[in-house]
């Protein structure tokens, strides 16, 4: 009996690479669903979350890194307050290392899923998809990845999926993403540790961070800073 056209198409799609991407996505989706709906975690108390994780020792560190990976791949899980709280509990240096590992691995996973499964899968997962134009070349897209990870005007998940969908070179993406992630995550964890140093410093850092996140999108919309409106397009369902 000859295989049907549909079975041939399905067999061509279910390659080892695609199955790996589907497996990562399914695992993160299940973990995200459990975290948001079944875990009874009080997301309004991020410091309490990190304190509980810290008491678990090495398994707690792995859990925190895994949490950040899931947060990047799935999207709606609030990772920034938890990253700031990690700085208050572990200290800026230790928490920054853990956060950098988790965010970087999550970004790589999202890039891999976008590169492997394509636009349709990302749109089904997030309800939107980002397109990155190649008309200025791969090097410019690498700079864009660095800037968007350094100053996360767009969520890491959108940017990572978009880089994968656009076919940006993996070594270039990984290098530029890591360069942007390191200062951003260490800034957040230092912000958290500043609460133990003094309230004025912490409030100043929060004000600076919020000002950048407000001013940069405004400049992009009004003046097309960095030519981003010509490069990035976000499409919803």
N, C-alpha and C positions, 0 to 999 in steps of 0.2 A: 504494500500500500504506500503510495507516494505521499510525502508530507504536503500539507496544504500550504498555500502562500502565507496564511496567518501564522502557522507554526514555524515556518522558515524565518519569518520576520521576527517572531518572538525569540527564536534560538539565536538569531544574529544580535538581538538586543541584550540577551542575558549572557554577556561575556563575563569573564572573571573580574575585570575592572568595574563593569557596571554593577555586578552583584556586590562587590566590596563597597561601592558608593551607596547602594541601596541599603546594605547592612548598617553602615555608619549612620545614615539618615534615619533609619527605622529605630536604631538603638537610642539616638539622641532625642527623637520624637517621643518615644516611650518614657525616657528619663525626664524630659521636660514636662510631659503630661503628669507624671507622678509628682514632680516637684511643685507644680502649680496647683494641683487639685487633690492629691492624696497624702502629701507628706505632713500636713498640718504645720508647716513652717510659717511663722509670722514674719512676712517680708518687711513689715514696718519696723522690725527690730534687728537690723543687720549686725549690730555689735554682738547681740546675744547669739546670733547664728554662728559668727566666727569664733566666739568664746567656746561654744559647744564643740565646734570642729577642732579647735586647738587642743581640747582635752583628750581627743582621740589619738594624738601622737602622729606617727607617720601615715597611718590610714586616713587621718583627718586631712593631712596635707594633700594626699592623692585625691580625696573626695573634693577638696576645694578646687584643685586643678581641673578635675573632671567636670565640676559644676560650671566653671568658666568655659570649657569646651562646649558643653551643651548649650549654655547661654548664647554663645556666638552662632552656633549652627541653627538653633531654633528661633532665637530672636526676642520674644517678648519677656524673657526672664530678666529681672532687674539686677544686672551684674555690677553696675557702677557703684551704688551705695554699699554693696557687699565688699567691693575692692577697697573703697575708702575705709570701711570698718576694719578690714584686714590690716591696714596700716596702723590703726589705733591699737589693735590687739597684738600683732606680731612685731610691729615696728616697720618703718618705711623700707629698709633694705631687704629684710627677709620676705615681707609681704610683696614687695616689688618683684623679687625673683620668682616667687610662686605665681604671681599674676601674669608676668611676662610669659612664662611657660604655658599657662592655661590659655591666655588670649591668642598666643601665637599658634598653638596646636589647633584651637578652634577655628582660627582664620584659615589655616592650611586645609582643615577638613571641609570648610565651606567652599574654598577655592576648588578642591578636588571634586566635590559634589557638583558644583556649577559647571566645571570643565567636562565632567563625565556624563551627567544626566541632562544638562542643557536647560534652556529657558523654561520649558513647560513644567519641569519638576520644581524649579525654583518658584515659578509663579503659583503653582498649586500649594507650595509650602508657605510662602510669605504673603500671597495675595498681590504681589507686585514684583517687578523685575527691573534691574538696572542695566542700561546699555552703555558701554564705553566705546567711543569712536576711536578708530585707529589712524585717523587722517594726519595726526601729528607724530605718529610713530610710537614704537614700543618704549623708547627711552622716556618720552613725555608721560606715557601711562605709568611707568615706574615711579616717576616723580610725583604724579598724582596719587598713587597708592601710598607713598610715603607721607604726603601732606594730609591725606584723609585718615591715616592711622595716627599721625601725630596730633591732629586736631579733629576729633571725630564728629565733624558736622553731619556726615552720613553714618548710620550704624555700621559697625564692623561687618555684620552679616551681609548687608546689601553690597558693600564694597567688595568683599571677598567673593561672593557669588558672581558679581558683575565681572571681576577680573578673570574668574574661571571661564565664564560664558564667552568673554571677549577673546579668549585664547592667548592672553598675556603669558609670556614665557614664565615657567614655574620658578627657575632660579632667580629671575629678576623680581618676580612677585614676592617670593619668600624673603629675599634680601631687603627690599624696600619696605615691606610690611614690618619686618623685625626692627628696622631702624626707626620706624615711626612708633611702634608699640612700646619700646623700651622707655623713652622719656615720658610718654603719656601715662603709662601704668605707674611708673615711679612717682610722677607728679601726684597722681590720685592717692597712692599709699602715703606719700609724704603729707598730703593734705589731711589724711586720717590721723597720722602720728602727731600732727600739729595741735590737735585738740588736747593732747596731754602736755604739749609745750605751753600753749596759751591760746585763749579764745580769739584775741585780736589777729594773730597770725593766721589761724584757721579761717576766720571770716574774710580776711584779705585774700587768701588763696581761692576760696569759694567765689568771691566777687570777681576775681580775675578770670577764673575758668568760665563762669557764666557770661562775662562780658565778651570773651573770645567767641563762645558758641552763639552769641546773639549777633555780634558785629560781622563776623565772617559770612554767615548766610545772607545777611542784608547786603553786604558788598557784592556777593556773587549774583544776587537777584537784580540789584540796581545797576552795578557797574561791570558785571561779568568778570570779576577778578579771576586771574589765572586762565581766563577763557573757558571756565568750567561749564558754562551753559552750552558751549559748542561741543563739549566732550561727553558730558553725562546727561542721560535722559532716563527718568524713572517712569515706568508705565505700570498702571494699576489694572486690575481686572476690568 
